Amino acid sequence: MRIAVVLLVAASGSVETISFTALDHVFAGVMTSNLALLGMAIGRAQATDVTAALLALAGFGVGAAAVARGTRGGTGVVTHWPARVMFSLAGEAIVLVAGAGVWAAAGGTPSGTVRDALQFGAAAAMGAQSAAMVAAQHAAAPTTYLTGTLATYIVKGVGAGHPDRWVPVRLAGLIAGAGAGMALLRAAPPWAGVLPGLLVVCAILTACVPLIRVRRGSVPPV
């Protein structure tokens, strides 16, 4: 499951690259930063920037709320992600793939309403991913906002002499996803939207392995 989490982190990094550099200069998954950006836009009286931040906040909220409703009542396990979580991630992948198609059709340079729709969709996908990881409980970890993860790693890991070796891997995954997204955005703009959806699909396939083992009885559910 840890590898699947790293793949989701990389996917969020690539989404953030597109969202911040090629859409409306707001983040798709880091809502605390968007709240700060919203405040700055209000202070500058920049209506366009206010709209962008509100779109991202609204999209994230819609995605998270939809997954929260769809995963309500599920029981967390430590060996695999529950089926409701997997379906939620599949829904996220569909949103990202659809967005990639719209992005490609716009030649990698969407404008106006199309750009706003892509921003909303990217934020909704990140909201869905965040909520899915919350629903997965002990079998998952944060994948869209890692400031708390880094702080916990420093205070309770490095500071206590028991660092989690997977935290640096997740942080490296975020950098790798953002870097790959930026390289693709520069080299082949119409294809940049493919990467996030591909990474989420790879994460889902990776997460299916322990689920298959549980159903076959080789790994007892917890």
KEZA-119244 format. One record per residue (C-alpha): residue number from 0; residue in one letter; z, x, y. Coordinates in nm, 2 decimals, decimal comma. Each point is the difference from the previous one (the first is absolute). Layout:
<rec num="NUM" residuo="A" Z="Z" X="X" Y="Y"/>
...
//
This chain:
<rec num="0" residuo="M" Z="0,00" X="0,00" Y="0,00"/>
<rec num="1" residuo="R" Z="0,07" X="0,29" Y="0,23"/>
<rec num="2" residuo="I" Z="-0,37" X="0,11" Y="0,00"/>
<rec num="3" residuo="A" Z="-0,10" X="-0,36" Y="0,08"/>
<rec num="4" residuo="V" Z="0,24" X="0,00" Y="0,30"/>
<rec num="5" residuo="V" Z="-0,15" X="0,33" Y="0,12"/>
<rec num="6" residuo="L" Z="-0,35" X="-0,15" Y="-0,02"/>
<rec num="7" residuo="L" Z="0,12" X="-0,30" Y="0,21"/>
<rec num="8" residuo="V" Z="0,14" X="0,24" Y="0,25"/>
<rec num="9" residuo="A" Z="-0,33" X="0,18" Y="0,02"/>
<rec num="10" residuo="A" Z="-0,17" X="-0,34" Y="0,05"/>
<rec num="11" residuo="S" Z="0,22" X="-0,08" Y="0,29"/>
<rec num="12" residuo="G" Z="-0,07" X="0,33" Y="0,16"/>
<rec num="13" residuo="S" Z="-0,37" X="-0,06" Y="-0,02"/>
<rec num="14" residuo="V" Z="0,04" X="-0,35" Y="0,14"/>
<rec num="15" residuo="E" Z="0,21" X="0,13" Y="0,29"/>
<rec num="16" residuo="T" Z="-0,28" X="0,26" Y="0,08"/>
<rec num="17" residuo="I" Z="-0,26" X="-0,28" Y="0,04"/>
<rec num="18" residuo="S" Z="0,24" X="-0,23" Y="0,18"/>
<rec num="19" residuo="F" Z="0,12" X="0,24" Y="0,26"/>
<rec num="20" residuo="T" Z="-0,31" X="0,21" Y="0,06"/>
<rec num="21" residuo="A" Z="-0,29" X="-0,25" Y="-0,06"/>
<rec num="22" residuo="L" Z="0,14" X="-0,34" Y="0,07"/>
<rec num="23" residuo="D" Z="0,26" X="-0,09" Y="0,27"/>
<rec num="24" residuo="H" Z="0,22" X="0,31" Y="0,02"/>
<rec num="25" residuo="V" Z="0,29" X="-0,18" Y="-0,17"/>
<rec num="26" residuo="F" Z="0,15" X="0,06" Y="-0,35"/>
<rec num="27" residuo="A" Z="-0,07" X="-0,23" Y="-0,29"/>
<rec num="28" residuo="G" Z="0,33" X="0,06" Y="-0,18"/>
<rec num="29" residuo="V" Z="0,25" X="0,15" Y="0,24"/>
<rec num="30" residuo="M" Z="0,13" X="-0,29" Y="0,19"/>
<rec num="31" residuo="T" Z="0,27" X="0,18" Y="0,19"/>
<rec num="32" residuo="S" Z="-0,26" X="0,22" Y="0,16"/>
<rec num="33" residuo="N" Z="-0,21" X="-0,31" Y="0,08"/>
<rec num="34" residuo="L" Z="0,30" X="-0,16" Y="0,17"/>
<rec num="35" residuo="A" Z="0,03" X="0,31" Y="0,22"/>
<rec num="36" residuo="L" Z="-0,38" X="-0,01" Y="0,07"/>
<rec num="37" residuo="L" Z="0,04" X="-0,37" Y="0,09"/>
<rec num="38" residuo="G" Z="0,27" X="0,08" Y="0,25"/>
<rec num="39" residuo="M" Z="-0,21" X="0,28" Y="0,15"/>
<rec num="40" residuo="A" Z="-0,30" X="-0,23" Y="0,03"/>
<rec num="41" residuo="I" Z="0,21" X="-0,27" Y="0,17"/>
<rec num="42" residuo="G" Z="0,14" X="0,26" Y="0,24"/>
<rec num="43" residuo="R" Z="-0,36" X="0,12" Y="0,08"/>
<rec num="44" residuo="A" Z="-0,12" X="-0,37" Y="0,02"/>
<rec num="45" residuo="Q" Z="-0,28" X="0,08" Y="-0,24"/>
<rec num="46" residuo="A" Z="-0,09" X="-0,33" Y="-0,15"/>
<rec num="47" residuo="T" Z="-0,24" X="0,16" Y="-0,26"/>
<rec num="48" residuo="D" Z="0,28" X="0,23" Y="-0,14"/>
<rec num="49" residuo="V" Z="0,24" X="-0,29" Y="-0,01"/>
<rec num="50" residuo="T" Z="-0,24" X="-0,20" Y="-0,21"/>
<rec num="51" residuo="A" Z="-0,06" X="0,29" Y="-0,24"/>
<rec num="52" residuo="A" Z="0,37" X="0,05" Y="-0,06"/>
<rec num="53" residuo="L" Z="0,06" X="-0,38" Y="-0,04"/>
<rec num="54" residuo="L" Z="-0,29" X="-0,02" Y="-0,25"/>
<rec num="55" residuo="A" Z="0,15" X="0,28" Y="-0,21"/>
<rec num="56" residuo="L" Z="0,34" X="-0,15" Y="0,01"/>
<rec num="57" residuo="A" Z="-0,13" X="-0,34" Y="-0,09"/>
<rec num="58" residuo="G" Z="-0,22" X="0,13" Y="-0,28"/>
<rec num="59" residuo="F" Z="0,29" X="0,20" Y="-0,15"/>
<rec num="60" residuo="G" Z="0,23" X="-0,31" Y="0,01"/>
<rec num="61" residuo="V" Z="-0,26" X="-0,22" Y="-0,16"/>
<rec num="62" residuo="G" Z="-0,06" X="0,25" Y="-0,29"/>
<rec num="63" residuo="A" Z="0,37" X="0,06" Y="-0,06"/>
<rec num="64" residuo="A" Z="0,09" X="-0,37" Y="0,01"/>
<rec num="65" residuo="A" Z="-0,28" X="-0,09" Y="-0,24"/>
<rec num="66" residuo="V" Z="0,12" X="0,25" Y="-0,25"/>
<rec num="67" residuo="A" Z="0,36" X="-0,09" Y="0,05"/>
<rec num="68" residuo="R" Z="-0,08" X="-0,36" Y="-0,09"/>
<rec num="69" residuo="G" Z="-0,22" X="0,10" Y="-0,30"/>
<rec num="70" residuo="T" Z="0,27" X="0,23" Y="-0,15"/>
<rec num="71" residuo="R" Z="0,30" X="-0,22" Y="0,07"/>
<rec num="72" residuo="G" Z="0,23" X="-0,04" Y="-0,30"/>
<rec num="73" residuo="G" Z="-0,14" X="0,31" Y="-0,18"/>
<rec num="74" residuo="T" Z="0,24" X="0,24" Y="-0,18"/>
<rec num="75" residuo="G" Z="-0,03" X="0,37" Y="0,07"/>
<rec num="76" residuo="V" Z="-0,03" X="0,25" Y="-0,28"/>
<rec num="77" residuo="V" Z="0,00" X="0,38" Y="-0,01"/>
<rec num="78" residuo="T" Z="-0,27" X="0,06" Y="-0,26"/>
<rec num="79" residuo="H" Z="-0,30" X="-0,18" Y="0,17"/>
<rec num="80" residuo="W" Z="-0,10" X="-0,22" Y="0,29"/>
<rec num="81" residuo="P" Z="0,03" X="-0,37" Y="-0,07"/>
<rec num="82" residuo="A" Z="-0,32" X="-0,21" Y="-0,04"/>
<rec num="83" residuo="R" Z="0,05" X="-0,17" Y="0,34"/>
<rec num="84" residuo="V" Z="0,01" X="0,34" Y="0,17"/>
<rec num="85" residuo="M" Z="-0,32" X="0,11" Y="-0,18"/>
<rec num="86" residuo="F" Z="-0,17" X="-0,32" Y="0,11"/>
<rec num="87" residuo="S" Z="0,12" X="0,06" Y="0,36"/>
<rec num="88" residuo="L" Z="-0,15" X="0,35" Y="-0,01"/>
<rec num="89" residuo="A" Z="-0,32" X="-0,14" Y="-0,14"/>
<rec num="90" residuo="G" Z="-0,01" X="-0,24" Y="0,29"/>
<rec num="91" residuo="E" Z="0,05" X="0,29" Y="0,24"/>
<rec num="92" residuo="A" Z="-0,29" X="0,19" Y="-0,17"/>
<rec num="93" residuo="I" Z="-0,23" X="-0,30" Y="0,05"/>
<rec num="94" residuo="V" Z="0,09" X="-0,01" Y="0,37"/>
<rec num="95" residuo="L" Z="-0,07" X="0,37" Y="0,04"/>
<rec num="96" residuo="V" Z="-0,33" X="-0,02" Y="-0,20"/>
<rec num="97" residuo="A" Z="-0,11" X="-0,29" Y="0,21"/>
<rec num="98" residuo="G" Z="0,09" X="0,19" Y="0,31"/>
<rec num="99" residuo="A" Z="-0,19" X="0,30" Y="-0,12"/>
<rec num="100" residuo="G" Z="-0,31" X="-0,22" Y="-0,04"/>
<rec num="101" residuo="V" Z="0,03" X="-0,13" Y="0,35"/>
<rec num="102" residuo="W" Z="0,06" X="0,35" Y="0,13"/>
<rec num="103" residuo="A" Z="-0,31" X="0,13" Y="-0,17"/>
<rec num="104" residuo="A" Z="-0,21" X="-0,29" Y="0,12"/>
<rec num="105" residuo="A" Z="0,11" X="0,09" Y="0,36"/>
<rec num="106" residuo="G" Z="-0,11" X="0,36" Y="-0,06"/>
<rec num="107" residuo="G" Z="0,35" X="0,13" Y="0,03"/>
<rec num="108" residuo="T" Z="0,02" X="-0,10" Y="0,37"/>
<rec num="109" residuo="P" Z="0,12" X="-0,37" Y="0,01"/>
<rec num="110" residuo="S" Z="0,06" X="-0,16" Y="0,34"/>
<rec num="111" residuo="G" Z="0,14" X="-0,31" Y="0,15"/>
<rec num="112" residuo="T" Z="0,11" X="-0,28" Y="-0,24"/>
<rec num="113" residuo="V" Z="-0,10" X="0,20" Y="-0,31"/>
<rec num="114" residuo="R" Z="0,22" X="0,29" Y="0,11"/>
<rec num="115" residuo="D" Z="0,29" X="-0,24" Y="0,06"/>
<rec num="116" residuo="A" Z="-0,05" X="-0,16" Y="-0,34"/>
<rec num="117" residuo="L" Z="0,00" X="0,34" Y="-0,17"/>
<rec num="118" residuo="Q" Z="0,32" X="0,10" Y="0,18"/>
<rec num="119" residuo="F" Z="0,17" X="-0,32" Y="-0,11"/>
<rec num="120" residuo="G" Z="-0,12" X="0,04" Y="-0,36"/>
<rec num="121" residuo="A" Z="0,11" X="0,37" Y="-0,02"/>
<rec num="122" residuo="A" Z="0,35" X="-0,10" Y="0,13"/>
<rec num="123" residuo="A" Z="0,01" X="-0,29" Y="-0,24"/>
<rec num="124" residuo="A" Z="-0,08" X="0,23" Y="-0,29"/>
<rec num="125" residuo="M" Z="0,28" X="0,24" Y="0,10"/>
<rec num="126" residuo="G" Z="0,24" X="-0,28" Y="0,04"/>
<rec num="127" residuo="A" Z="-0,09" X="-0,12" Y="-0,35"/>
<rec num="128" residuo="Q" Z="0,04" X="0,35" Y="-0,14"/>
<rec num="129" residuo="S" Z="0,34" X="0,04" Y="0,16"/>
<rec num="130" residuo="A" Z="0,13" X="-0,33" Y="-0,13"/>
<rec num="131" residuo="A" Z="-0,13" X="0,07" Y="-0,34"/>
<rec num="132" residuo="M" Z="0,20" X="0,32" Y="-0,02"/>
<rec num="133" residuo="V" Z="0,31" X="-0,18" Y="0,12"/>
<rec num="134" residuo="A" Z="-0,06" X="-0,26" Y="-0,28"/>
<rec num="135" residuo="A" Z="-0,04" X="0,28" Y="-0,26"/>
<rec num="136" residuo="Q" Z="0,35" X="0,12" Y="0,09"/>
<rec num="137" residuo="H" Z="0,11" X="0,30" Y="-0,20"/>
<rec num="138" residuo="A" Z="-0,34" X="0,07" Y="-0,15"/>
<rec num="139" residuo="A" Z="-0,15" X="0,07" Y="0,35"/>
<rec num="140" residuo="A" Z="0,06" X="0,17" Y="0,33"/>
<rec num="141" residuo="P" Z="-0,11" X="-0,04" Y="0,36"/>
<rec num="142" residuo="T" Z="-0,37" X="0,07" Y="0,04"/>
<rec num="143" residuo="T" Z="-0,09" X="-0,09" Y="0,36"/>
<rec num="144" residuo="Y" Z="0,29" X="0,12" Y="0,21"/>
<rec num="145" residuo="L" Z="0,16" X="0,32" Y="-0,12"/>
<rec num="146" residuo="T" Z="0,23" X="0,10" Y="0,29"/>
<rec num="147" residuo="G" Z="0,30" X="-0,15" Y="-0,18"/>
<rec num="148" residuo="T" Z="-0,11" X="0,17" Y="-0,32"/>
<rec num="149" residuo="L" Z="-0,01" X="0,34" Y="0,18"/>
<rec num="150" residuo="A" Z="0,34" X="-0,05" Y="0,16"/>
<rec num="151" residuo="T" Z="0,16" X="-0,10" Y="-0,34"/>
<rec num="152" residuo="Y" Z="-0,16" X="0,30" Y="-0,16"/>
<rec num="153" residuo="I" Z="0,14" X="0,23" Y="0,26"/>
<rec num="154" residuo="V" Z="0,35" X="-0,15" Y="0,01"/>
<rec num="155" residuo="K" Z="0,06" X="-0,11" Y="-0,36"/>
<rec num="156" residuo="G" Z="-0,24" X="0,23" Y="-0,17"/>
<rec num="157" residuo="V" Z="-0,02" X="0,34" Y="0,16"/>
<rec num="158" residuo="G" Z="0,33" X="-0,03" Y="0,17"/>
<rec num="159" residuo="A" Z="0,18" X="-0,11" Y="-0,32"/>
<rec num="160" residuo="G" Z="-0,18" X="0,26" Y="-0,22"/>
<rec num="161" residuo="H" Z="-0,19" X="-0,27" Y="-0,20"/>
<rec num="162" residuo="P" Z="-0,35" X="-0,03" Y="0,16"/>
<rec num="163" residuo="D" Z="-0,24" X="-0,25" Y="-0,16"/>
<rec num="164" residuo="R" Z="-0,31" X="0,21" Y="-0,08"/>
<rec num="165" residuo="W" Z="-0,22" X="-0,31" Y="0,03"/>
<rec num="166" residuo="V" Z="0,08" X="-0,05" Y="0,37"/>
<rec num="167" residuo="P" Z="-0,20" X="0,31" Y="0,11"/>
<rec num="168" residuo="V" Z="-0,28" X="-0,12" Y="-0,23"/>
<rec num="169" residuo="R" Z="-0,01" X="-0,34" Y="0,17"/>
<rec num="170" residuo="L" Z="0,00" X="0,17" Y="0,34"/>
<rec num="171" residuo="A" Z="-0,28" X="0,23" Y="-0,11"/>
<rec num="172" residuo="G" Z="-0,19" X="-0,31" Y="-0,13"/>
<rec num="173" residuo="L" Z="0,02" X="-0,16" Y="0,35"/>
<rec num="174" residuo="I" Z="-0,14" X="0,32" Y="0,16"/>
<rec num="175" residuo="A" Z="-0,27" X="0,02" Y="-0,27"/>
<rec num="176" residuo="G" Z="-0,10" X="-0,36" Y="0,04"/>
<rec num="177" residuo="A" Z="-0,02" X="0,02" Y="0,38"/>
<rec num="178" residuo="G" Z="-0,19" X="0,33" Y="-0,02"/>
<rec num="179" residuo="A" Z="-0,25" X="-0,13" Y="-0,25"/>
<rec num="180" residuo="G" Z="-0,05" X="-0,31" Y="0,21"/>
<rec num="181" residuo="M" Z="-0,06" X="0,20" Y="0,32"/>
<rec num="182" residuo="A" Z="-0,24" X="0,23" Y="-0,18"/>
<rec num="183" residuo="L" Z="-0,20" X="-0,29" Y="-0,14"/>
<rec num="184" residuo="L" Z="0,01" X="-0,18" Y="0,34"/>
<rec num="185" residuo="R" Z="-0,16" X="0,31" Y="0,16"/>
<rec num="186" residuo="A" Z="-0,25" X="0,08" Y="-0,27"/>
<rec num="187" residuo="A" Z="-0,11" X="-0,36" Y="-0,11"/>
<rec num="188" residuo="P" Z="0,15" X="-0,27" Y="0,23"/>
<rec num="189" residuo="P" Z="-0,14" X="-0,30" Y="-0,18"/>
<rec num="190" residuo="W" Z="0,17" X="0,11" Y="-0,33"/>
<rec num="191" residuo="A" Z="0,34" X="0,08" Y="0,15"/>
<rec num="192" residuo="G" Z="0,13" X="-0,35" Y="-0,09"/>
<rec num="193" residuo="V" Z="-0,06" X="0,06" Y="-0,37"/>
<rec num="194" residuo="L" Z="0,28" X="0,25" Y="-0,05"/>
<rec num="195" residuo="P" Z="0,31" X="-0,23" Y="0,05"/>
<rec num="196" residuo="G" Z="-0,12" X="-0,26" Y="-0,24"/>
<rec num="197" residuo="L" Z="-0,10" X="0,26" Y="-0,26"/>
<rec num="198" residuo="L" Z="0,35" X="0,16" Y="0,02"/>
<rec num="199" residuo="V" Z="0,17" X="-0,34" Y="-0,04"/>
<rec num="200" residuo="V" Z="-0,21" X="-0,08" Y="-0,30"/>
<rec num="201" residuo="C" Z="0,08" X="0,34" Y="-0,15"/>
<rec num="202" residuo="A" Z="0,37" X="-0,07" Y="0,06"/>
<rec num="203" residuo="I" Z="-0,03" X="-0,34" Y="-0,18"/>
<rec num="204" residuo="L" Z="-0,17" X="0,16" Y="-0,30"/>
<rec num="205" residuo="T" Z="0,26" X="0,27" Y="-0,01"/>
<rec num="206" residuo="A" Z="0,28" X="-0,26" Y="0,01"/>
<rec num="207" residuo="C" Z="-0,16" X="-0,19" Y="-0,28"/>
<rec num="208" residuo="V" Z="0,08" X="0,27" Y="-0,25"/>
<rec num="209" residuo="P" Z="0,37" X="-0,05" Y="-0,03"/>
<rec num="210" residuo="L" Z="-0,05" X="-0,38" Y="0,01"/>
<rec num="211" residuo="I" Z="-0,23" X="0,02" Y="-0,30"/>
<rec num="212" residuo="R" Z="0,25" X="0,22" Y="-0,19"/>
<rec num="213" residuo="V" Z="0,27" X="-0,26" Y="0,07"/>
<rec num="214" residuo="R" Z="-0,21" X="-0,28" Y="-0,14"/>
<rec num="215" residuo="R" Z="-0,08" X="0,20" Y="-0,30"/>
<rec num="216" residuo="G" Z="0,37" X="0,06" Y="-0,06"/>
<rec num="217" residuo="S" Z="-0,01" X="0,38" Y="0,04"/>
<rec num="218" residuo="V" Z="0,21" X="-0,01" Y="0,32"/>
<rec num="219" residuo="P" Z="0,29" X="-0,25" Y="0,00"/>
<rec num="220" residuo="P" Z="0,03" X="-0,20" Y="0,32"/>
<rec num="221" residuo="V" Z="0,31" X="0,05" Y="0,21"/>
//
